[in-house]
């Protein structure tokens, strides 16, 4: 910027001087009588030289006259000279004025260009700080602007003066000094402008650097919020609250094992318990109801001092800003939701503790437990055991010998209607840990006798005793009042109340929630310091006993908790899944083929083989039946067989792992549950059915046995299958006809009446099959009538349905025996079959049918094996991992599946060890604070 000023200044001054010099020379030429055109000299060299000297003297004379020097010119010439000087002076005035204006305009345009060329600094509004620092920076910028303006003005004046001096040719000492002074002022201003600009640039760079650092710190805080929070040292009350949380999980019944102090807030329903707690916490954190029960579960509130007024649940990361009404509404809604969620099984109240922490400026450090209000009458929407449950819960909490009982009494109702005072008196008859609080005193002043209230607060009305008696005002009954408004109302009431100023019975420290909070906190920490060492010693003894019991029962095992055992079982199960993929292909083929025939054999015999055998065209019927089977039921049955084979192999692997030397039986129940659930969820891919259908249809189209080896394999497959069916049929007949004669003699068994009838029917049916070995599978009407009449002659009366039921297994045995004989006849008939085909003298269509079925089973088994290895084993692995992840989050299921003395003892030992370590950490911090 200064360089622009200097260049502009120099150019403008140079132009003005040159222009004024030209004007002066022009005036000098006019004064000397020199014309603009050349003159030719007629004289010689000497005359020319003399002429030049003469003109020079005239020029000097004119110049001296212009400077005011006194020379005696002629009278006329003197008058003309004055006129010309005045005319020249007037011209110089306009020239000087024009030059000054032009220079100023040029400077202004240059300044505007420079200003427009500056970058946009709007982004500095977010980066630059506010407050005094920004104000100082703004003042510096204003000073720079004024300095620049002064510099421009001085430059204009200097340029004007310099132009005037140059135009008029002033050379006096006074004018020169003035010029030098102005020049020095300009240089001084230029130096100041440069210094201000440098200072401004340094400030700008400094603020940019600070902005970058702040942004980096913000990003670090944002990304490492949790890590940073862990590094912050925990407060004393937070450490104590964690100890209580551990104890609540270890001993939910609050038996004698847990004697750590806490402030238990008890009172009748709608007596103002929750309002007192909110007044101590300085925030309306609990939901409100119009006379209905709102507190349905114990609420443990840990109060701690902090820079910000916030609340947070123990099992949540969200912080509620208690200075914002929106966050307060969310907090009250979440508290109500947690209370309703804790009530299960048709109950009205729950023992499940809702733990939260409230921090804020000026809060007294303590742990309070707000319990459901004691009721005297139940409504129809309450569970039948609600009243007893609340009484039992209240007694459990108050039975802790180190618990501070904050007994809340409604001052607006008759004292005789109080239920809580009797319970408190039972648990603390001497009143060594009870603090009595009278609420709604503003209403009591209008309704009750002042002397009666004074008796209550002096401990002379109730038979119960207490450490102290306090009177508070919990509001004006308005839901929308803030805590500040309520506290202000309370202070104003006690300042102006006549009840507490007459006779001076009630001391000032016995009123207001603030004094109550100080008294409760002081008593709480006094109780903590008196009892914490005893509790730590008790847990040390418990830990020693548990460790001794563990060493005696499990000397070579480390005490592993339920979570650690679950992780170990999880690793073993996943290892078995990996082993599943390492099974050999031959073993998979054998398992799949066996499972396929097990699934398909019944359909082959009942729907294809036996019906085709009754037909005159066996092969045609077989082709039709096989195609229908391949298009409809066969692919789905094959997938089902593959799924069952996969399940069977995986279970067998798990069973074999039980026989290992290092097997731990504590995991068996968990492993079985995980495997069952994963297999139940696992399903074969749908596209596998379509793929199998195409393969099976193509395979069944082949009707010719290609070589002797395949023929022998088919014959063997037919014999094995028919023999298995024959055994099943004989077992059915044995159940139907009873034991044989030899077995009856050796085992002293007898035939039933039905079995005797069946034997009689069988004898008649055997005669029919003996006469006609190629009998059809069904009996004719004449045959049925004949059998029935023959039986009637023997005094056996049966109907036709009874005869048919007996005929089916008898005929099947006969048919299977014939099929088995045909298979034996076809063993050596392969070459005869290849030469004569279907017209072979020995009917071997049974062998061809079973060869086709055998080929389908082989091809299907191969496809299923590839599907298992490449896809289904991995999908089963994912299902098992998903089940394990779900089980790991379900503490109830883990407790059911991982149980036994070893697990229970280890869990208790680990819990006691954690509690004892936290107690020691708290005691060390407590001693340091002293």
Buried (B, 14 or more C-beta within 10 A) or exposed (E): BBEEBEEBBEEBBEBBBEBBEEBBEBBBBBBBEBEEEEEEEEEEEEEEEEEEEEEEEBBBBBBEBBEEEEEEBEEEEEEEBEEBBEEBEEBBEEBBEEBBEBBBEBBEEBBEEEEEEEEEEEEBEEBBEEEEEBEEBEEBEEEBEEBBEBBBEBBBBBBBBBBBBBBBEBEEEEBEEBBEEBEEBBEEBBEBBEEBBEEBEEBBEEBBEEBEEEEEEEEEEEEEEEEEEEEEEBBBBBBBBBBBBBBBEBBEEBEEBBBBBBBBBBBBBBBBBBBBBBBBBBBBBBBEEEEEBBBBBBBBBBBBEBEEBBBBBBEEEEBBBBEEEEBBEBBBEBBBEBBEEBBEEEBBBBBBBBBBBBBBEEBBBBBBBBBBBBBEEBEEEBBEBBBEBBBEBBBBBBBBEBBBBBBBBBBBBEBEEBBBBEBBBEBBEEBEBBBBBBBBBBBBBEEBEBEEBBBBBEBEBBEBBBBBBBBBBBBEEEEEBBBEEBBEBBBEBBEEBEBBEEEEBBEEEBBBBBBBBBBBBEBBBEBBBEBBEEBBEBBBEBBEEBBEBBEEEBEEEEBBBBBEBBEBBBEBBBEBBEBBEEBEEEEBBEBBBBBBBEBBBEBBBEBBBBBBBEEEEBBEBBBBBBEEBBEEEBBEBBBBBBBBBBBEBBBEBBEEBEEEEEEBEBBBBBBEBBBEBBBEEBEBEEEBBEEBBEBBBEBBEEBEBEEEEBBBBBBBBBBEBBBBBBEBBBEBBEEBBBBEEEEEEEEEEEBEEEBBBBBBBBEBBEEBBEEEEEBEBEBEEEBBEBBBEBBEEEEBEBEEEBBEBBBEBBBBBBBBEBBBEBBEBBBEBBEBBBEEEEEBEEEBBBBBBBBBBBBBBBBBBBBBBEBBBEEBBEBBBEBBBEBBEEBBEEEEBBEEBBBEEBBEBBBBBBBBBBBBBBBEBBBEBBEEEE
